[in-house]
Amino acid sequence: MAKMPAYDVIVSAFGGLLGCTGTQREPAKVGVALTDVCSGLGLLAGVCAALVQRERSGVGCHVRSAACHNVSAGMCVFWSLLF
């Protein structure tokens, strides 16, 4: 799945976000491209960690971000706040 393109609705469904929106019979897409926002936040955290590592060790690194992982992490936060 890592080499496939990440479409917002597909990643939302795979990550469980569509199960929280709409009705049980008809899931609805979130108005904002939340998967893109989650991916941007995940990438931001990775870049910040890479900059700290470079400052401490003098060695850079490659940063990767997976949309599905970021949406799943966002859903963990959502469910922890809900329950």
N, C-alpha and C positions, 0 to 999 in steps of 0.2 A: 504494500500500500504506500510505502514511502516514495516511490517514484511516480505515483499518480498525481494528477492535479487536484488541488483542494478547492472544491466548490462549496460555497457558504452553506447552502441548504443540506448538502450531503454530509458535511462535517458536523453540522448542527444535529442532524438525525443520528449519526453514528456516536456522537458524544453525549447524547441524551437530552440536549436542549429542546428539541421539538416535542419531547414528551411532557415538558413543563408549560407549553404554550397551547393555545387553542382549546379544543375539547378532546374527549377521549376518542371520538370517532373521526374528528378532523383536526390533526395538529396544524398549527399555524406558524408561519415563519416570523421570527422576531423582527420588529420594524427596523432596528439598527443592525448592521452587519456585525453582530456580537462575536462571531468566530474570528473575524479580522481584528477586532479590538483585543480579544484574548491573545491572539497570536502576536500582536504588536507588543503587548505587555510581557509576554513570555520572552520575546526576543530582546526587549529592553533589559530584563533581568539578566539574561545571558551576556549581553554586551557589557553591562555594569560589572558582572563577575569577571569577565575576561579582562577588563581594564584594571581591576584590582589585582588580578593575578599577574598581569604584565608589570604593574608598578612594583609588586613585591619580588617577583622572580626574574624579571627582565625578559621573559619568554612570552610570546603571544600565543593565541590559540584560535581555532576555527569555531565559530558559533553557529549552531543549527537550531531551528525551531520547527516543531511539527504542530500543525493546526489542531489535529485531533487530540494530542496530548494537552495542549493549552485549554481547549474547551472542556476536556475532562477535569482538569485542575480547577477551572472556573466553576464547574458543576459541584465539585467537592466543597468549595467555599459556600456555594448557594445552599446545599443541603445541610451543611454544618450550622449555618445561620437559621435555617428553617426549623431544625429539630434541635 
